[in-house]
Amino acid sequence: MSEPGGKPVLHFTPFSSIVQPAFWHELTRLKIDVLKLSQEAVPINASYSIGRAVLDRETGMEVPLGCNLVVGGDAFQSEIRTPPNSVAAKGWLKNFNTIEEFKAVNKQELFNQTAEEMWSATLKTGDPSYLTQFLLITFADLKKYRYYYWFAFPAYVAVPPWNKIGDWRSAQDYIPRKGLESLYSSIFNTDNGSRTLPSAVIARPSAADPAIFETAPLNQFTEFFEDIPHDKRLIIFIDPSAHSQHVGWPLRNILAYILSQHSPDASQNAPLNVVAWRDVDAPPPNSDRPWRSVYIRTWVPSGAAELMGRGDTTLRPAAVGWEKNTAGKMGPRVADLAPMMDPTRLADQAVDLNLKLMRWRILPELDLDKVSSTKCLLLGAGTLGCYVARTLMGWGVRKISLIDSAHVSFSNPVRQPLFEFEDCLDGGKPKAACAAERLQKIFPGVNATGYKLSIPMPGHPIPPPNIEQTKEDVAQLEKLIDEHDVIFLLMDSRESRWLPTVIGASKGKFVINAALGFDSYLVMRHGTRQSLTPSGATRLGCYYCNDIVAPADSLKDQTLDQMCTVTRPGLASIAASTAVELLVSMLQHPKGILAPPPPVASNNRTQDEVSEDEHSGVLGLVPHQIRGYLARFNNMLITGAAFNSCTGCSETVLQAYEQEGFPMLLRAFGETGYLEKLTGLDKLYNEGEAALENVDWDEDDEVDG
């Protein structure tokens, strides 16, 4: 490409910033803990390396990856730690407190100040590393984790511009291999093991062997090249550009520095010889691989030298260098790190970490998505409800709803881990809503909702003024059960479980029941209704299909709901965790809700000897009932068949509910004997009584004393 006068202009590839996410993490910490409201500029470090290109497989052409300056998480450290084979670059960061201040700041003034400081520091110290200095202005929106930023890479302008003589040439066409190897050794400091590169060096042929080169720092230009012909002087710079016709941005300032301070002439008759160093590794000996470094001869008309202020250290050349945004326009860029840095999302990732680690070695077939997507409805937000909710969150469940009509009382917080003392004050907060709120505080990623709702029960007639409210409560309960996949029955009384048992069976939902005694518990899963049970399969019973007893226990003749409601403090958490684990085992079983229970142990086989092959899933067996006893610290697995006259899950009851709706339920709540008549239990009872009356009881003869 040529300028209007026909002279080939030397083109430079501007720097393009690459900001690693760790930098924004560190800026967040710095803003919160150190800077606070300060807008003072702070020093930062960056680096750039030799430009890279990739091969386009379709065209066979090399595609440059860009002239990149990288800012990482260690940018704020006082000790510069550049990656291997990179050049260190220093800069200044100025962070603003508001987006308005960021937009309104006089950017040209900041830019000119940076360019002035670069020039003055370079001339004062003689250190050419100041020539790569940069400016970064930012605004950190820490609520949304969006970072607005704009880089400036000041580059000094030559007017007229730098020109090149002839075409680009490979460095190996001008410098013998031995000379390039000596330059490589010097640049990469292979003698002392350092891997940090200088931004530029100067070189001349060795007096002892003209085929190799001696190097020196850029600021020794005048002394080093004294009495050295122009065509023997080399300027080598690390080129971050891989473009076939453009050199990297740092060369602009290197040439400006040389022209202003050292070179009496850079005319077409005495051009500067530049090597754009692009070799990370030297080609092996006897290799056909060419050197990638490029040799360029460049010059500038005499008028530019005066504009560079040669001999006058107070005169700074004009400069350009604000980075364009991703749209190619002059403006800031935006880094949206919300998916990576929002604590809620970070927590979401962290919650799943332990679960995902299970799949590495222990359970590669574990389907975590099936668990996390399961919507759970907890009826009861007391001791069992609190522990069930916590365990569900541990398994990654994201949708948890709770129903309870009570308020938090002073006896609750010590036994129910989702409540605190403050929740008991002023009459107590509604339990369900309070528990849901606490779940979200524990893990904001959970979708937890609490509902204050009374569940009507058989044996508890509804007063006429309350019928409409009861009807609304039933409709809401039906809607909630319909919207969830799993129903946990965690209430205190036996009869309060009836209505959700009926609705859950009717809608084909997973129903998990947990009940507590003083030192024993029951956890069970309800079977499916008859119409959903495959032909030939044994239908499992529900909570109402048989009596709940504790075999071989001192209270074995009593059902759990007849026991004292006072329980050993550790019992609830055991039962709750068992209930959740039972659910997850069902979800992971290929047959899901229809998972068969393990065979019952016999006299010849213990529970541990029962074959698990056809009955276990990913997580093992899926029992029907687990009865635990703290007095003996053991569990029993029990399977109970469904009862065709059950008042909770029989087809007779379900069809009556589905056909009649609320009127049927209203009769069940208030009409004594209704459910017995509906299911035929009354006839069964009468037949049993009649049979007993017809028994011919033998009386023993009296025995004389």
C-alpha positions, 0 to 999 in steps of 0.5 A, spaced: 500 500 500 502 506 498 501 513 500 498 518 495 505 520 492 506 513 490 511 511 496 510 505 500 508 506 507 510 502 512 503 499 516 502 498 523 497 493 526 494 496 532 494 492 539 488 488 541 487 487 548 485 480 551 483 481 558 482 474 562 476 473 566 481 473 572 483 480 571 476 482 573 475 478 579 481 481 582 479 488 580 472 486 583 476 485 590 481 491 589 474 495 588 471 493 594 477 492 599 482 497 597 480 502 592 472 503 595 471 510 592 478 512 590 479 514 583 486 514 583 490 511 578 493 504 580 499 501 576 498 494 572 502 489 568 501 486 562 504 482 556 505 481 549 508 475 545 511 474 538 505 474 533 502 467 531 498 465 525 494 459 524 493 455 517 487 455 513 486 448 511 481 450 505 485 455 502 492 453 505 494 460 507 496 463 514 491 467 518 494 472 523 491 471 530 492 479 532 497 483 535 495 482 542 496 485 549 494 480 555 492 483 561 491 477 567 489 476 574 496 478 576 496 485 573 496 488 580 502 485 583 508 489 584 512 484 581 511 483 574 510 475 572 510 475 564 509 468 561 515 465 558 517 468 551 513 475 552 515 482 553 512 486 559 508 492 559 506 497 564 500 501 564 495 505 569 488 503 570 483 508 572 477 506 575 470 510 575 465 510 581 459 511 576 458 509 568 456 517 568 463 519 570 466 514 566 463 516 560 464 524 561 471 524 563 476 528 558 479 522 555 483 526 550 486 529 556 488 522 560 491 520 553 495 526 552 497 525 559 499 518 559 503 519 552 507 525 555 509 521 561 511 515 557 516 520 553 518 524 559 520 517 562 523 514 556 528 520 555 529 521 563 531 514 564 533 511 557 529 505 559 525 503 552 520 499 556 516 505 557 515 506 550 510 500 551 506 503 556 498 503 556 492 506 559 486 503 561 480 506 564 474 502 567 467 502 570 465 496 574 458 494 575 459 490 581 451 488 581 451 486 574 458 484 573 459 488 567 465 491 566 466 497 561 473 498 559 477 502 554 484 501 552 489 506 550 496 504 547 499 511 545 503 511 539 507 517 536 506 519 529 511 521 524 508 526 519 510 524 513 509 517 515 515 512 515 516 508 508 519 502 506 524 500 501 522 494 497 518 488 498 518 485 505 524 479 505 525 474 510 531 475 515 534 469 512 535 472 505 539 478 509 542 475 515 546 468 515 543 462 519 549 463 524 547 470 525 540 469 526 542 463 531 546 468 535 541 473 535 536 468 537 541 466 543 541 473 545 534 475 545 532 469 548 537 469 553 539 462 553 545 463 557 542 465 563 535 461 563 531 467 562 525 467 558 522 474 559 524 478 552 526 485 551 522 489 547 527 491 542 535 490 541 540 493 537 545 489 533 552 489 529 556 484 526 562 481 531 569 484 529 571 477 531 566 473 526 562 478 522 557 472 521 555 473 528 552 479 531 553 482 538 547 486 541 546 491 546 540 495 549 536 500 545 538 506 549 546 505 547 544 506 540 549 512 539 555 509 542 554 502 540 553 504 532 559 509 532 563 508 526 558 502 524 556 503 517 548 504 516 547 497 512 551 494 518 546 496 523 540 492 525 534 494 530 531 487 532 524 488 536 519 483 538 513 483 533 506 481 536 504 482 529 503 475 524 500 479 519 504 478 512 504 486 510 504 489 517 508 490 523 506 490 530 504 497 534 511 497 538 515 499 532 512 506 532 515 508 538 521 505 537 522 508 531 520 515 534 525 514 539 531 512 535 529 518 530 528 523 536 534 521 540 539 517 536 539 517 529 542 523 525 539 521 519 533 516 517 533 518 510 532 514 504 539 514 503 541 512 510 534 507 512 534 504 518 534 496 518 529 493 522 528 485 523 521 484 526 522 478 530 517 472 529 521 466 531 519 463 538 523 457 536 530 457 532 529 452 526 533 445 527 540 444 524 539 441 517 532 443 517 528 446 511 524 450 515 525 457 514 525 463 519 519 467 520 522 473 522 522 479 517 527 484 514 525 491 513 528 497 510 524 503 513 526 511 512 522 517 513 522 524 510 527 529 513 521 534 515 518 528 520 525 528 524 524 536 526 517 534 528 519 528 532 523 534 536 530 531 535 535 534 540 529 537 544 527 533 550 521 537 552 517 536 545 513 530 545 511 528 538 503 527 537 500 520 538 494 516 537 492 509 540 485 509 543 483 502 541 476 500 537 471 496 540 468 490 537 464 493 532 470 497 529 468 504 532 471 508 537 468 506 543 469 502 550 468 495 550 464 491 555 465 484 559 459 481 561 461 476 566 455 475 570 455 468 568 461 467 571 462 471 577 455 472 579 455 469 586 448 466 585 451 462 579 457 461 582 453 457 588 449 454 583 455 451 580 458 449 586 452 446 589 452 441 583 460 440 584 460 434 589 454 431 585 458 431 579 464 428 582 460 422 583 459 421 576 467 421 575 468 414 578 463 411 583 456 412 579 458 414 571 450 412 570 447 417 575 442 422 572 443 428 575 438 432 571 432 427 572 433 429 580 434 437 579 428 437 574 424 434 579 419 438 582 417 437 590 411 439 594 412 438 601 406 437 606 408 439 612 414 444 614 415 442 621 421 438 623 420 432 617 419 438 612 425 442 614 430 436 614 427 433 607 428 440 604 435 441 606 436 434 603 433 435 597 437 441 596 443 437 597 441 433 591 440 439 587 433 439 587 431 446 584 423 446 585 421 446 592 414 448 595 412 447 602 405 447 605 403 448 612 398 452 616 401 453 623 406 459 625 413 458 628 413 457 635 418 458 640 419 450 641 421 449 633 428 453 632 432 447 636 428 442 632 427 445 625 433 447 622 430 452 617 427 457 623 431 462 628 429 465 634 426 471 631 421 467 627 417 466 633 416 473 635 410 477 634 406 470 634 411 467 629 411 467 622 407 463 617 411 456 617 411 455 610 413 462 607 418 462 613 422 456 611 421 457 603 425 464 605 430 461 609 431 456 603 433 461 598 438 464 603 441 458 604 442 457 596 439 463 592 438 458 586 433 454 589 425 456 587 422 455 594 415 457 595 411 457 601 403 456 602 399 457 608 394 452 607 389 448 611 388 441 609 381 438 611 381 431 614 376 425 615 373 426 621 373 433 622 366 436 619 366 442 616 362 448 619 357 451 613 360 458 614 367 455 612 365 450 606 367 455 601 373 456 604 375 449 604 373 448 597 378 453 595 383 450 599 382 443 596 382 446 589 389 450 591 391 443 593 389 440 587 393 445 583 399 444 587 399 437 586 398 437 579 404 442 578 409 438 582 412 431 581 413 428 588 408 429 594 412 428 601 407 427 606 410 430 613 404 432 617 403 430 624 396 426 624 394 420 620 388 423 618 391 429 615 394 425 610 388 422 607 386 427 602 393 428 598 393 421 598 387 420 594 389 426 589 396 424 589 394 417 587 388 420 582 394 424 578 399 418 578 404 422 582 410 420 586 408 420 594 413 419 599 410 418 606 414 419 613 411 418 620 415 418 627 414 415 633 418 416 639 424 411 637 421 409 631 420 411 624 416 409 617 418 411 610 414 408 605 412 410 597 405 409 595 404 404 589 400 406 583 393 405 582 390 399 579 389 402 573 396 404 572 399 398 575 402 393 569 398 386 568 401 381 573 405 386 577 403 386 584 400 393 586 404 396 592 400 399 598 399 406 601 399 409 608 392 406 609 392 399 606 395 396 612 396 398 619 403 401 621 406 397 626 413 396 629 415 389 629 418 386 635 418 393 639 415 394 645 410 398 642 409 393 636 401 392 637 400 400 636 400 404 630 405 409 629 400 415 629 398 412 636 404 413 639 406 419 643 408 425 638 414 426 642 420 423 639 428 422 640 431 429 637 435 425 632 430 421 629 427 426 624 433 427 620 434 420 619 427 419 617 427 425 612 434 423 609 431 416 608 425 419 605 429 423 600 434 417 598 428 413 597 425 418 592 432 419 588 433 411 588 426 411 585 428 416 580 434 413 578 431 406 577 429 404 570 422 403 572 421 409 576 415 409 580 413 402 578 420 400 581 419 393 584 421 392 591 426 387 593 424 380 595 422 379 602 427 375 606 425 368 608 428 363 614 433 361 609 435 368 606 437 374 610 435 381 607 443 382 605 442 375 601 436 377 597 439 378 590 439 385 588 440 384 580 433 385 578 430 389 583 436 394 584 437 401 580 443 405 579 443 407 587 441 400 589 434 397 592 428 401 592 424 398 598 416 399 599 417 401 606 423 402 611 421 401 618 427 404 623 428 403 630 433 407 634 432 402 640 436 397 636 439 401 631 436 397 625 432 398 619 427 393 616 425 393 609 417 391 608 413 390 602 405 391 603 400 389 598 395 394 596 388 393 599 382 393 594 378 396 599 383 401 602 380 408 603 386 412 600 388 408 594 382 403 592 379 404 585 372 405 588 375 411 592 379 414 586 373 414 581 368 417 586 373 423 587 374 423 580 366 423 578 363 427 584 369 432 586 368 436 592 361 433 594 364 427 595 370 429 599 365 433 603 362 427 605 368 424 607 370 429 611 364 430 615 359 423 614 361 418 619 362 411 616 361 414 609 368 411 607 367 405 610 360 404 606 363 406 600 369 401 600 365 396 603 369 395 609 362 396 613 360 389 610 367 386 611 366 388 618 359 385 619 361 379 616 367 378 620 362 379 626 357 374 624 363 369 623 365 370 630 358 369 632 357 363 629 363 360 632 362 354 636 366 356 642 368 349 646 368 351 654 373 347 658 369 342 664 370 344 671 375 340 674 374 339 682 379 342 686 
